[in-house]
Amino acid sequence: MTPAVLTELPCSTIVARAVEPDQLTNSVPIGVRKSAFIPRMNGKDNDGLSIMQVLPGALEFLRQKLSAPLKQAVTLHVGRAQDISAGGYALRIVSEPRDGDPHHALIKGFPARHAAESREEKAAWNRLAELLAAQARCCLKS
């Protein structure tokens, strides 16, 4: 099977990411904690962090998919996210359509998670997550 060609999203695109309610702050305006963007330790995010392109109807799709208010969502501006780099790792936002989710995309560029992570890898994914969180905005908080 030939792997799908991943296309970088245009800089002007807005994307959304599902987050747990505790990954948002209680401040005004609502902030986003870096934990919303830290790849899972089990390696399931090594291909990239799942997001979706925000197009007409996409937020309603996201609300239904997330069973809001059980989960929340935050948005990112692709151009700002793609300007983020740390520790020699640079982020990219690529389209990755899936069955039932044609607007699915990935944030790529994090160091892979594995059992023998170095201090440098941990520092890089922590800093990348921190910088993404600073750019993110809450969009589905009830």
FILUMDO-413124 format. One record per atom (N, C-alpha, C): residue number from 1; z, y, x. Coordinates in nm, 3 decimals. Last residue first. Layout:
BEGIN
    i       c3       c2       c1
  NUM        Z        Y        X
...
***
This chain:
BEGIN
    i       c3       c2       c1
  142    2.745    2.550   -1.816
  142    2.772    2.581   -1.957
  142    2.887    2.677   -1.973
  141    2.496    2.593   -1.578
  141    2.641    2.592   -1.603
  141    2.666    2.632   -1.747
  140    2.236    2.589   -1.488
  140    2.268    2.517   -1.611
  140    2.417    2.511   -1.642
  139    2.208    2.736   -1.248
  139    2.118    2.766   -1.360
  139    2.153    2.693   -1.489
  138    2.319    2.892   -0.948
  138    2.351    2.804   -1.062
  138    2.259    2.840   -1.179
  137    2.132    2.902   -0.650
  137    2.187    2.974   -0.765
  137    2.209    2.876   -0.879
  136    2.128    2.883   -0.289
  136    2.119    2.824   -0.423
  136    2.185    2.912   -0.529
  135    2.179    2.983   -0.038
  135    2.058    3.028   -0.106
  135    2.051    2.984   -0.253
  134    2.410    2.853    0.039
  134    2.412    3.000    0.035
  134    2.291    3.056   -0.038
  133    2.319    2.591    0.043
  133    2.416    2.631   -0.060
  133    2.421    2.784   -0.073
  132    2.161    2.599    0.276
  132    2.099    2.576    0.145
  132    2.191    2.623    0.033
  131    2.365    2.636    0.468
  131    2.262    2.739    0.451
  131    2.188    2.722    0.318
  130    2.508    2.395    0.436
  130    2.575    2.523    0.417
  130    2.473    2.635    0.390
  129    2.314    2.208    0.508
  129    2.371    2.207    0.372
  129    2.438    2.340    0.340
  128    2.280    2.277    0.779
  128    2.166    2.285    0.687
  128    2.216    2.291    0.543
  127    2.542    2.219    0.872
  127    2.490    2.357    0.876
  127    2.372    2.374    0.782
  126    2.553    1.940    0.829
  126    2.654    2.030    0.770
  126    2.602    2.173    0.764
  125    2.343    1.848    0.982
  125    2.333    1.835    0.837
  125    2.437    1.919    0.766
  124    2.441    1.935    1.242
  124    2.313    1.983    1.189
  124    2.308    1.968    1.037
  123    2.681    1.798    1.275
  123    2.683    1.944    1.275
  123    2.555    2.000    1.214
  122    2.580    1.536    1.274
  122    2.674    1.580    1.170
  122    2.678    1.731    1.160
  121    2.426    1.547    1.510
  121    2.362    1.519    1.380
  121    2.452    1.567    1.266
  120    2.629    1.599    1.699
  120    2.520    1.694    1.682
  120    2.449    1.674    1.548
  119    2.783    1.372    1.688
  119    2.844    1.499    1.648
  119    2.735    1.602    1.621
  118    2.581    1.101    1.554
  118    2.637    1.180    1.663
  118    2.701    1.308    1.608
  117    2.631    0.806    1.366
  117    2.591    0.947    1.370
  117    2.659    1.020    1.486
  116    2.613    0.523    1.323
  116    2.647    0.578    1.454
  116    2.604    0.724    1.468
  115    2.528    0.467    1.059
  115    2.665    0.434    1.100
  115    2.706    0.500    1.232
  114    2.337    0.746    0.928
  114    2.351    0.608    0.976
  114    2.492    0.590    1.030
  113    2.102    0.973    0.797
  113    2.242    0.926    0.796
  113    2.243    0.781    0.840
  112    1.870    1.176    0.978
  112    1.899    1.056    0.899
  112    2.046    1.021    0.908
  111    1.878    1.532    0.950
  111    1.889    1.413    1.033
  111    1.922    1.293    0.944
  110    1.647    1.682    0.714
  110    1.783    1.652    0.757
  110    1.781    1.536    0.857
  109    1.389    1.700    0.623
  109    1.419    1.763    0.749
  109    1.562    1.743    0.797
  108    1.313    1.779    0.277
  108    1.306    1.693    0.395
  108    1.348    1.773    0.519
  107    1.360    1.770   -0.050
  107    1.396    1.855    0.063
  107    1.403    1.762    0.183
  106    1.104    1.673   -0.281
  106    1.209    1.638   -0.185
  106    1.234    1.753   -0.088
  105    1.030    1.645   -0.636
  105    1.001    1.689   -0.499
  105    1.119    1.651   -0.411
  104    0.885    1.593   -0.958
  104    0.982    1.555   -0.855
  104    0.935    1.602   -0.718
  103    0.726    1.630   -1.172
  103    0.760    1.750   -1.096
  103    0.861    1.722   -0.986
  102    0.697    1.392   -1.313
  102    0.582    1.442   -1.237
  102    0.611    1.564   -1.150
  101    0.864    1.151   -1.394
  101    0.912    1.277   -1.335
  101    0.801    1.336   -1.247
  100    0.749    0.918   -1.477
  100    0.847    0.980   -1.565
  100    0.902    1.111   -1.513
   99    0.692    0.824   -1.148
   99    0.673    0.786   -1.288
   99    0.785    0.848   -1.372
   98    0.688    1.118   -0.939
   98    0.730    0.981   -0.970
   98    0.698    0.952   -1.116
   97    0.571    1.334   -0.676
   97    0.574    1.293   -0.817
   97    0.614    1.147   -0.833
   96    0.669    1.516   -0.455
   96    0.671    1.370   -0.455
   96    0.681    1.321   -0.600
   95    0.619    1.799   -0.248
   95    0.599    1.737   -0.378
   95    0.601    1.585   -0.363
   94    0.863    1.928   -0.020
   94    0.736    1.861   -0.049
   94    0.736    1.800   -0.189
   93    0.994    2.150    0.198
   93    1.001    2.112    0.056
   93    0.865    2.056    0.019
   92    1.173    2.124    0.503
   92    1.044    2.134    0.433
   92    1.069    2.092    0.289
   91    1.382    2.250    0.766
   91    1.362    2.196    0.632
   91    1.221    2.220    0.581
   90    1.434    2.140    1.098
   90    1.380    2.242    1.008
   90    1.350    2.179    0.873
   89    1.653    2.091    1.367
   89    1.598    2.035    1.243
   89    1.555    2.150    1.153
   88    1.788    2.207    1.579
   88    1.659    2.146    1.607
   88    1.593    2.081    1.486
   87    2.019    2.316    1.460
   87    2.030    2.204    1.553
   87    1.900    2.133    1.583
   86    1.847    2.430    1.175
   86    1.973    2.422    1.249
   86    1.968    2.300    1.341
   85    1.675    2.633    0.933
   85    1.675    2.534    1.041
   85    1.810    2.540    1.110
   84    1.496    2.767    0.662
   84    1.624    2.718    0.714
   84    1.602    2.614    0.824
   83    1.270    2.835    0.533
   83    1.303    2.916    0.651
   83    1.429    2.865    0.721
   82    1.265    2.686    0.307
   82    1.182    2.639    0.419
   82    1.202    2.723    0.545
   81    1.423    2.841    0.137
   81    1.474    2.712    0.184
   81    1.396    2.663    0.306
   80    1.250    3.056    0.087
   80    1.377    3.080    0.157
   80    1.434    2.950    0.214
   79    1.041    2.922   -0.047
   79    1.016    2.998    0.075
   79    1.142    3.023    0.155
   78    1.172    2.811   -0.278
   78    1.117    2.726   -0.172
   78    1.096    2.802   -0.041
   77    1.475    2.896   -0.407
   77    1.343    2.951   -0.383
   77    1.286    2.877   -0.262
   76    1.666    2.683   -0.618
   76    1.636    2.735   -0.484
   76    1.495    2.793   -0.485
   75    1.928    2.619   -0.856
   75    1.790    2.646   -0.819
   75    1.782    2.703   -0.678
   74    2.130    2.358   -0.991
   74    2.116    2.481   -0.915
   74    1.969    2.496   -0.877
   73    2.304    2.210   -1.264
   73    2.186    2.223   -1.180
   73    2.188    2.357   -1.110
   72    2.542    1.955   -1.360
   72    2.492    2.091   -1.359
   72    2.365    2.094   -1.276
   71    2.654    1.697   -1.583
   71    2.606    1.744   -1.453
   71    2.559    1.887   -1.470
   70    2.757    1.705   -1.838
   70    2.814    1.612   -1.742
   70    2.773    1.646   -1.599
   69    2.663    1.871   -2.045
   69    2.729    1.933   -1.933
   69    2.792    1.835   -1.834
   68    2.354    1.720   -1.957
   68    2.442    1.836   -1.940
   68    2.534    1.843   -2.061
   67    2.207    1.492   -1.899
   67    2.308    1.485   -2.004
   67    2.408    1.599   -1.985
   66    1.997    1.509   -1.727
   66    2.131    1.517   -1.671
   66    2.240    1.494   -1.772
   65    1.774    1.500   -1.894
   65    1.789    1.398   -1.791
   65    1.933    1.393   -1.739
   64    1.808    1.734   -2.045
   64    1.809    1.603   -2.110
   64    1.836    1.492   -2.009
   63    1.788    1.929   -1.841
   63    1.907    1.922   -1.927
   63    1.918    1.785   -1.993
   62    1.528    1.876   -1.747
   62    1.643    1.855   -1.660
   62    1.772    1.845   -1.741
   61    1.377    1.954   -1.968
   61    1.368    1.816   -1.919
   61    1.490    1.783   -1.834
   60    1.447    2.224   -1.961
   60    1.485    2.144   -2.078
   60    1.481    1.995   -2.042
   59    1.329    2.294   -1.720
   59    1.475    2.303   -1.733
   59    1.523    2.225   -1.855
   58    1.053    2.251   -1.770
   58    1.124    2.168   -1.672
   58    1.275    2.175   -1.688
   57    0.916    2.424   -1.934
   57    0.969    2.302   -1.993
   57    1.053    2.218   -1.899
   56    0.727    2.552   -1.670
   56    0.759    2.562   -1.813
   56    0.802    2.426   -1.870
   55    0.901    2.438   -1.371
   55    0.781    2.482   -1.440
   55    0.815    2.496   -1.588
   54    1.051    2.379   -1.090
   54    1.085    2.443   -1.216
   54    0.957    2.505   -1.272
   53    1.044    2.064   -0.934
   53    0.981    2.195   -0.949
   53    1.018    2.250   -1.085
   52    1.346    1.908   -0.829
   52    1.228    1.912   -0.916
   52    1.176    2.054   -0.922
   51    1.482    1.691   -0.574
   51    1.480    1.816   -0.648
   51    1.364    1.807   -0.747
   50    1.653    1.481   -0.348
   50    1.573    1.496   -0.469
   50    1.594    1.632   -0.535
   49    1.627    1.494    0.000
   49    1.712    1.521   -0.116
   49    1.624    1.546   -0.238
   48    1.481    1.221    0.191
   48    1.490    1.360    0.147
   48    1.582    1.371    0.026
   47    1.506    0.976    0.301
   47    1.369    1.021    0.274
   47    1.366    1.167    0.231
   46    1.782    0.950    0.309
   46    1.711    0.965    0.436
   46    1.565    1.007    0.417
   45    1.946    0.905    0.097
   45    1.879    1.035    0.102
   45    1.799    1.055    0.230
   44    2.065    0.662    0.140
   44    1.972    0.672    0.027
   44    1.897    0.805    0.024
   43    2.257    0.637    0.335
   43    2.118    0.643    0.378
   43    2.018    0.658    0.265
   42    2.519    0.658    0.264
   42    2.459    0.525    0.257
   42    2.311    0.524    0.296
   41    2.599    0.923    0.257
   41    2.628    0.845    0.377
   41    2.557    0.710    0.379
   40    2.369    1.166    0.127
   40    2.466    1.058    0.108
   40    2.477    0.972    0.234
   39    2.341    1.502    0.255
   39    2.282    1.370    0.226
   39    2.391    1.262    0.217
   38    2.463    1.785    0.100
   38    2.488    1.692    0.210
   38    2.431    1.555    0.173
   37    2.443    1.964   -0.108
   37    2.324    1.940   -0.026
   37    2.349    1.850    0.093
   36    2.683    1.997   -0.230
   36    2.568    1.974   -0.318
   36    2.442    1.937   -0.239
   35    2.857    2.074   -0.032
   35    2.855    1.932   -0.068
   35    2.739    1.897   -0.160
   34    2.855    2.349   -0.020
   34    2.760    2.278    0.066
   34    2.753    2.129    0.032
   33    2.874    2.488   -0.353
   33    2.938    2.433   -0.233
   33    2.833    2.355   -0.151
   32    2.771    2.787   -0.496
   32    2.739    2.646   -0.477
   32    2.803    2.600   -0.347
   31    2.925    3.018   -0.732
   31    2.866    2.979   -0.604
   31    2.841    2.830   -0.598
   30    2.901    3.245   -0.992
   30    2.926    3.105   -0.955
   30    2.854    3.075   -0.825
   29    2.997    3.585   -0.910
   29    2.911    3.484   -0.971
   29    2.944    3.344   -0.917
   28    3.300    3.435   -0.961
   28    3.197    3.509   -1.034
   28    3.128    3.599   -0.933
   27    3.415    3.097   -0.886
   27    3.406    3.241   -0.865
   27    3.300    3.302   -0.957
   26    3.439    2.831   -0.878
   26    3.488    2.896   -1.001
   26    3.478    3.047   -0.991
   25    3.150    2.659   -0.743
   25    3.277    2.732   -0.731
   25    3.316    2.790   -0.866
   24    3.026    2.324   -0.766
   24    3.013    2.467   -0.794
   24    3.149    2.532   -0.780
   23    3.083    2.067   -0.745
   23    3.006    2.121   -0.634
   23    2.973    2.269   -0.655
   22    3.197    1.977   -0.975
   22    3.290    2.018   -0.869
   22    3.217    2.069   -0.744
   21    2.970    1.898   -1.128
   21    3.041    2.023   -1.160
   21    3.135    2.070   -1.048
   20    2.703    1.785   -0.915
   20    2.826    1.756   -0.988
   20    2.897    1.888   -1.017
   19    2.357    1.870   -0.963
   19    2.482    1.870   -0.886
   19    2.597    1.831   -0.977
   18    2.007    1.864   -0.924
   18    2.122    1.823   -1.003
   18    2.245    1.820   -0.913
   17    1.804    2.136   -0.839
   17    1.872    2.015   -0.793
   17    1.991    1.989   -0.883
   16    1.483    2.293   -0.863
   16    1.619    2.272   -0.912
   16    1.673    2.141   -0.858
   15    1.268    2.552   -0.730
   15    1.303    2.412   -0.750
   15    1.448    2.404   -0.798
   14    0.997    2.774   -0.742
   14    1.141    2.757   -0.765
   14    1.164    2.609   -0.793
   13    0.745    2.889   -0.516
   13    0.794    2.790   -0.613
   13    0.946    2.793   -0.621
   12    0.641    3.043   -0.314
   12    0.687    3.112   -0.435
   12    0.747    3.018   -0.540
   11    0.546    2.867   -0.117
   11    0.670    2.942   -0.094
   11    0.726    3.007   -0.220
   10    0.425    2.555   -0.249
   10    0.406    2.696   -0.213
   10    0.540    2.769   -0.203
    9    0.523    2.242   -0.100
    9    0.516    2.330   -0.216
    9    0.495    2.474   -0.169
    8    0.332    2.011    0.087
    8    0.434    2.115    0.085
    8    0.412    2.204   -0.036
    7    0.270    1.685   -0.015
    7    0.216    1.819   -0.006
    7    0.330    1.920   -0.009
    6    0.239    1.367    0.112
    6    0.334    1.465    0.063
    6    0.280    1.604    0.090
    5    0.058    1.096    0.014
    5    0.052    1.215    0.097
    5    0.145    1.318    0.033
    4    0.205    0.774   -0.008
    4    0.157    0.895   -0.073
    4    0.157    1.010    0.027
    3    0.091    0.495    0.188
    3    0.194    0.589    0.148
    3    0.133    0.715    0.088
    2   -0.087    0.219    0.062
    2   -0.096    0.342    0.138
    2    0.014    0.437    0.093
    1    0.000   -0.117    0.085
    1    0.000    0.000    0.000
    1    0.000    0.124    0.089
***
